[in-house]
Amino acid sequence: MPSIRRYLYRKFSQKWHKFYTPSATLPAHTVDCPECGLRTEIPKLRQGQEASCPRCHHHLVRIEPEPYPVPLACAISALILMTLVYTLPFITVRMTGMFTRLTLPEMVYALLADDWGFLGLVMFALTFGAPVLFLLLCIYVYYGLLTNRTLPYFLTSTRLLTRLGEWIMVDVFFISMLVAYIKIKTVAMLTFGAAFWLMPFLALLLLRTAISVPSHWMYYQIHKHNGDRLFQAAPDTVCCTRCLYFRPRSEQNCGVCDSELFDRRPHSLNIAFNLLLAAMILYIPANLLPIMISENPMESEISTIMSGIIYMWNNGDKLIAAIIFSASVAVPTLKIISMLILLYSARFRLLLPINILSHQYRITEAIGRWSMIDIFVIIILMTTFHTPIARVTPGPAAIYFCIVVILTMLSAHFFDVRLLWDKHQQYKKAA
């Protein structure tokens, strides 16, 4: 019996070693930092190890401690939770003459039925479409990696998988529900369903899945399996800013991840500024026009962003007023100002030390998605109160504000932060 146990343990250890140790490593190679452009030599990395840029400390490469089972387990668990969240009751609202029990699909349908298809598509895409597609692709890609198979459209699936993580906003929607609850409870009795209590766990699982999917490592595994040779640094190559592999300059799109290939993003400052300018123009009607119209048989109330904040503040909901002010006024305004500083610094002269500007860009890019809180609050209130007795309708400002959020996110995306470091290097040479 002991010999059988040793034999079984040895066979199990060999399989574990085969799948979880040698194949997970990354060989020593060279990358260009996508934030400051510094060429960095990456040593051989094993499971649980990572490397950052020595100049700007931007995260470059990492390998998940358990690179195969963790993403699969998280994705499958999140997909099961997603099924429950979108089929179980989300909220129940009771008030005089009204009883409403809603699931998340019914909330999307309510928006589409009331001719607010744009808001319905936004909610569907950010809270269901992108997460589900992300999870299915994660399972598909990691199943291929785990079983060492080349599946149909394997590389295309990986490319889409690495891009979808930025557009998952289940966590933002959950926080928006908490904000909406404070507003709803003053006029109605609200009871949370099972889907609401499962949503924070879903948000955490989605976040953990996204973290456990390092694109640089994934592309290496796929191309290694296909027998492709990934380029190292050479005079006639350029490092892709998304996958961090060197490709021939003759390629217009990266042969690894299919992103646009460039030393510096062409017309980066012009594109980023024009997107920001459009956001600034649309931000004016977003603040001046009604963002929400509340109606009942006795009265009708038209609210702008600021009037709604002032109303909540005067009625004692100071915390919620502060959250709405931060998400709907402070964050978009500060993001616009921040982008103006970054664009001016890259075009003319650095207004702040380069390390501060670099961190400023990271913060600006990261917080943009949280401006969607106000839009989600309106969506929740509208779908909750859509009867003749109590009705909430989005105003025209809701569309403008949603577009402003998207434009500012795109402005930060198209801004090539390496231009700031180029300007910094010019100053150092001049000195």
C-alpha positions in Angstrom: 0.0 0.0 0.0 2.7 2.6 0.8 4.3 2.0 -2.6 1.0 2.5 -4.3 0.5 5.7 -2.4 4.0 6.9 -3.4 3.3 6.0 -7.0 0.0 7.9 -7.1 1.6 10.9 -5.3 4.5 10.9 -7.8 2.1 10.8 -10.8 0.0 13.6 -9.3 3.1 15.7 -8.5 4.3 15.2 -12.1 1.0 16.5 -13.5 1.0 19.3 -11.1 4.5 20.2 -12.0 3.8 19.9 -15.7 0.8 22.3 -15.6 1.8 24.7 -12.9 5.5 25.2 -12.9 7.6 25.0 -16.1 4.9 26.1 -18.5 4.0 29.1 -16.4 7.4 30.8 -16.5 8.4 33.8 -18.6 11.9 33.8 -20.0 14.2 36.8 -19.6 13.3 39.4 -22.2 13.1 43.1 -22.9 10.1 45.5 -22.9 9.5 49.2 -23.3 7.5 50.8 -20.5 4.2 51.9 -22.0 4.1 54.9 -19.6 7.6 56.4 -19.7 9.2 54.5 -22.7 12.2 53.2 -20.7 13.7 50.1 -22.1 13.8 47.5 -19.3 15.4 44.1 -19.1 12.9 41.7 -17.4 14.6 38.7 -15.7 13.1 35.2 -15.9 9.8 35.2 -13.9 8.2 32.3 -12.2 4.7 31.9 -10.7 3.7 34.7 -8.3 6.5 37.1 -9.5 6.1 40.4 -11.2 8.2 43.3 -12.6 7.7 47.0 -12.6 9.4 49.9 -14.4 12.4 51.1 -12.4 11.8 54.7 -13.5 8.1 55.4 -13.2 7.1 52.2 -11.2 4.4 51.3 -13.7 3.4 47.7 -13.5 4.8 45.8 -16.5 4.6 42.0 -16.2 3.2 39.5 -13.7 2.4 35.9 -13.4 -0.5 34.7 -11.3 0.6 32.4 -8.4 -1.7 29.7 -9.7 -1.9 30.9 -13.3 -4.3 28.2 -14.7 -6.8 27.1 -12.0 -7.5 30.5 -10.4 -8.8 32.4 -13.5 -10.9 29.3 -14.4 -12.4 28.9 -10.9 -13.1 32.6 -10.6 -14.7 32.9 -14.0 -16.9 29.8 -13.5 -18.0 31.0 -10.1 -18.7 34.5 -11.4 -20.7 33.1 -14.3 -22.9 31.1 -11.9 -23.4 34.2 -9.7 -24.2 36.3 -12.8 -26.9 33.8 -13.7 -28.4 34.1 -10.2 -28.1 37.9 -10.0 -29.9 38.3 -13.4 -32.7 35.8 -12.6 -33.5 36.4 -8.9 -35.5 39.4 -7.6 -33.3 42.5 -7.2 -35.6 44.9 -5.4 -39.2 45.2 -4.2 -40.8 48.6 -3.8 -44.0 49.3 -1.9 -45.9 52.5 -1.5 -49.5 53.6 -1.5 -51.2 52.2 -4.5 -48.0 50.6 -5.9 -46.1 47.3 -5.6 -43.2 46.6 -7.8 -40.8 43.6 -7.8 -38.0 44.0 -10.3 -35.2 41.8 -11.7 -32.3 43.4 -13.5 -33.6 42.2 -17.0 -36.9 43.9 -16.2 -35.1 47.1 -15.4 -33.4 47.0 -18.8 -36.7 46.2 -20.5 -38.4 49.2 -18.7 -35.8 51.5 -20.2 -36.3 50.1 -23.7 -40.1 50.2 -23.4 -40.1 53.9 -22.4 -38.0 54.9 -25.5 -34.8 55.3 -23.5 -33.0 52.7 -25.5 -29.6 54.4 -25.1 -29.7 54.2 -21.3 -31.0 50.7 -21.6 -28.1 49.7 -23.8 -25.6 51.4 -21.5 -26.9 49.5 -18.5 -27.1 46.2 -20.4 -23.6 46.5 -21.9 -21.8 47.6 -18.7 -23.5 45.4 -16.2 -24.3 42.3 -18.2 -23.1 42.1 -21.8 -19.4 42.9 -21.1 -19.1 40.8 -17.9 -20.8 37.7 -19.4 -18.7 37.9 -22.6 -15.6 38.5 -20.5 -16.3 35.4 -18.4 -17.1 33.1 -21.3 -14.0 34.2 -23.1 -11.9 33.7 -20.0 -13.2 30.1 -19.6 -12.7 29.4 -23.3 -9.1 30.7 -23.4 -7.9 29.2 -20.1 -9.5 25.9 -21.0 -7.3 25.9 -24.1 -4.2 26.9 -22.1 -4.9 24.3 -19.4 -5.5 21.4 -21.9 -2.7 22.6 -24.2 -5.1 22.8 -27.2 -5.3 25.3 -30.0 -9.0 26.1 -30.1 -10.7 27.9 -33.0 -10.3 31.7 -32.9 -8.0 31.3 -29.9 -5.9 34.4 -30.5 -9.0 36.5 -31.4 -10.7 35.4 -28.2 -7.7 36.4 -26.2 -7.5 39.8 -27.8 -11.1 40.5 -27.0 -10.7 39.2 -23.5 -7.9 41.6 -22.6 -9.9 44.6 -23.8 -13.3 43.8 -22.0 -12.0 44.2 -18.5 -12.0 48.0 -18.7 -15.8 48.1 -19.5 -17.2 46.0 -16.6 -19.1 48.3 -14.1 -21.0 45.9 -11.8 -19.2 47.4 -8.8 -20.2 51.0 -9.9 -23.9 49.8 -10.4 -23.9 48.3 -6.9 -22.7 51.5 -5.2 -25.3 53.4 -7.3 -28.0 51.2 -5.9 -27.0 52.1 -2.4 -27.2 55.8 -3.3 -30.6 55.3 -4.9 -31.8 53.5 -1.8 -31.4 56.6 0.3 -33.5 58.6 -2.1 -36.2 55.9 -2.5 -36.7 55.1 1.2 -38.0 58.7 1.8 -41.1 58.0 -0.3 -41.4 54.2 -0.4 -40.6 51.0 1.4 -37.8 49.2 -0.4 -36.7 45.6 0.2 -33.6 44.1 -1.3 -33.9 40.8 -3.1 -31.4 37.9 -3.2 -29.8 39.3 -6.4 -28.8 42.5 -4.6 -27.0 40.6 -1.8 -25.2 38.5 -4.3 -24.1 41.4 -6.4 -21.1 42.6 -4.2 -19.7 39.0 -4.3 -20.1 39.0 -8.1 -18.3 42.4 -8.3 -15.4 41.0 -6.2 -15.2 37.8 -8.3 -15.2 39.9 -11.6 -12.4 42.0 -10.2 -10.4 39.0 -9.1 -10.9 37.4 -12.5 -9.7 40.5 -14.3 -6.6 40.7 -12.0 -5.7 37.1 -12.7 -5.7 37.5 -16.5 -2.3 39.1 -17.3 -2.3 39.8 -21.0 1.5 39.7 -21.5 1.8 36.2 -20.0 -1.3 35.0 -21.9 0.0 36.0 -25.3 3.4 34.4 -24.6 1.7 31.1 -23.7 -0.5 31.1 -26.9 2.4 32.0 -29.2 4.7 29.6 -27.5 2.2 26.8 -28.0 1.8 27.8 -31.7 5.6 27.7 -32.2 5.7 31.5 -33.0 8.8 33.5 -32.1 8.1 36.7 -30.3 10.4 39.5 -31.4 13.0 40.9 -29.0 14.3 44.5 -29.2 16.1 45.4 -32.4 16.7 48.5 -34.5 13.8 47.7 -36.9 11.2 46.8 -34.2 8.8 48.7 -32.0 7.3 47.6 -28.7 3.5 47.3 -28.6 2.0 49.4 -25.7 -0.7 46.8 -25.0 1.0 43.4 -25.1 4.6 44.7 -24.6 6.1 42.6 -27.4 8.4 43.9 -30.1 7.1 43.8 -33.6 8.6 44.8 -37.0 8.0 48.4 -37.9 6.5 47.3 -41.2 3.4 46.1 -39.3 0.6 48.6 -38.9 -1.2 46.5 -36.3 0.6 44.3 -33.7 0.8 40.7 -34.9 0.4 39.6 -31.3 -2.6 41.5 -29.9 -3.8 43.4 -33.1 -3.4 46.8 -31.4 -2.3 49.8 -33.5 1.5 49.8 -33.5 3.4 53.0 -33.0 6.4 54.5 -31.2 4.2 57.4 -30.0 0.5 57.4 -30.7 0.0 59.4 -33.9 -1.8 62.8 -33.3 -2.3 61.8 -29.6 -2.5 65.3 -28.3 -4.9 66.5 -31.0 -7.2 63.5 -30.6 -7.2 63.7 -26.8 -7.8 67.5 -26.9 -10.7 67.3 -29.4 -12.4 64.6 -27.3 -11.9 66.6 -24.2 -13.2 69.8 -25.9 -16.3 67.9 -27.0 -16.8 66.7 -23.4 -16.4 70.3 -22.0 -19.0 71.6 -24.5 -21.5 68.8 -23.6 -20.8 69.3 -19.9 -22.6 72.7 -20.1 -26.0 71.3 -21.1 -25.4 68.3 -18.8 -25.4 70.7 -15.9 -28.0 73.2 -17.0 -30.7 71.0 -18.5 -33.0 68.7 -16.3 -31.4 65.4 -15.5 -34.4 63.9 -13.8 -38.2 64.6 -13.8 -40.2 63.2 -10.8 -44.0 63.1 -11.2 -47.0 62.1 -9.1 -50.7 63.0 -9.2 -50.1 66.0 -7.0 -46.9 67.6 -8.4 -44.0 67.4 -10.8 -40.4 68.1 -9.9 -37.7 68.9 -12.4 -34.1 68.5 -11.2 -30.8 69.5 -12.5 -27.6 67.9 -11.1 -26.9 70.8 -8.7 -30.6 71.3 -7.7 -30.8 67.6 -6.8 -27.7 67.8 -4.7 -28.8 70.9 -2.9 -32.3 69.4 -2.2 -30.7 66.3 -0.7 -28.3 68.4 1.4 -31.1 70.6 2.8 -33.2 67.5 3.6 -30.5 65.9 5.7 -29.1 63.4 3.2 -25.7 65.0 3.4 -23.7 61.8 2.8 -25.6 61.0 -0.4 -25.4 64.6 -1.5 -21.6 64.5 -1.0 -21.4 61.2 -3.0 -23.5 62.6 -5.9 -21.5 65.8 -5.9 -18.2 63.9 -6.0 -19.3 61.6 -8.8 -21.3 64.0 -10.9 -19.6 67.4 -10.4 -16.2 67.1 -8.7 -14.9 64.0 -10.6 -15.8 65.2 -14.1 -14.6 68.7 -13.4 -11.3 67.6 -11.9 -10.8 65.1 -14.7 -11.3 67.8 -17.3 -8.9 70.1 -15.4 -6.4 67.3 -15.0 -6.5 66.4 -18.7 -6.0 70.1 -19.6 -2.9 70.2 -17.4 -1.5 67.0 -18.9 -2.2 68.2 -22.5 -0.6 71.6 -21.9 2.4 69.9 -20.2 3.0 67.5 -23.1 2.6 70.3 -25.7 4.4 73.2 -24.2 6.1 72.8 -20.8 5.8 70.7 -17.7 3.6 72.4 -15.1 4.5 69.9 -12.4 7.3 67.5 -11.7 7.2 64.5 -14.0 6.6 61.9 -11.3 3.5 63.9 -10.1 2.2 64.2 -13.6 2.7 60.5 -14.2 0.7 59.6 -11.0 -1.9 62.3 -12.0 -2.5 60.5 -15.3 -3.0 57.2 -13.6 -5.5 58.6 -11.2 -7.3 60.5 -14.0 -7.6 57.3 -16.0 -8.8 55.2 -13.1 -11.5 57.4 -11.6 -13.4 58.2 -14.8 -15.7 55.2 -14.7 -17.1 56.2 -11.2 -18.8 59.2 -12.8 -21.4 56.7 -14.1 -22.9 56.6 -10.6 -25.3 59.4 -11.3 -26.5 57.8 -14.6 -27.0 54.5 -12.8 -29.0 56.2 -10.0 -31.3 57.8 -12.6 -31.7 54.4 -14.3 -32.6 52.7 -11.0 -35.1 55.5 -10.0 -36.7 55.4 -13.4 -37.2 51.7 -13.5 -38.4 51.7 -9.9 -41.0 54.4 -10.3 -42.7 54.0 -13.7 -46.4 53.9 -12.8 -49.1 56.6 -13.1 -48.9 57.1 -9.4 -45.1 57.6 -9.2 -42.9 58.2 -12.2 -39.3 59.2 -12.7 -38.1 60.1 -16.2 -34.6 60.9 -17.3 -34.1 64.4 -18.5 -32.1 65.3 -21.6 -29.0 66.1 -19.4 -28.8 62.3 -18.6 -27.8 61.6 -22.2 -25.3 64.5 -22.3 -23.7 63.5 -19.0 -23.4 59.9 -20.1 -21.6 61.0 -23.3 -19.4 63.4 -21.3 -18.2 60.4 -19.1 -17.4 58.3 -22.2 -15.6 61.2 -24.0 -13.4 61.9 -21.0 -12.5 58.2 -20.6 -11.6 58.1 -24.3 -9.6 61.4 -24.0 -7.5 59.8 -21.3 -7.1 56.6 -23.3 -5.8 58.3 -26.4 -3.4 60.5 -24.5 0.1 59.1 -24.8 1.6 59.7 -21.4 5.1 59.0 -22.8 5.0 62.4 -24.4 5.4 63.9 -20.9 8.5 61.9 -20.3 9.9 62.9 -23.7 9.4 66.6 -22.7 11.1 65.8 -19.4 14.1 64.3 -21.2 14.3 67.4 -23.4 14.6 69.5 -20.3 17.3 67.3 -18.9 19.3 67.5 -22.1 18.9 71.3 -22.3 20.1 71.6 -18.7 
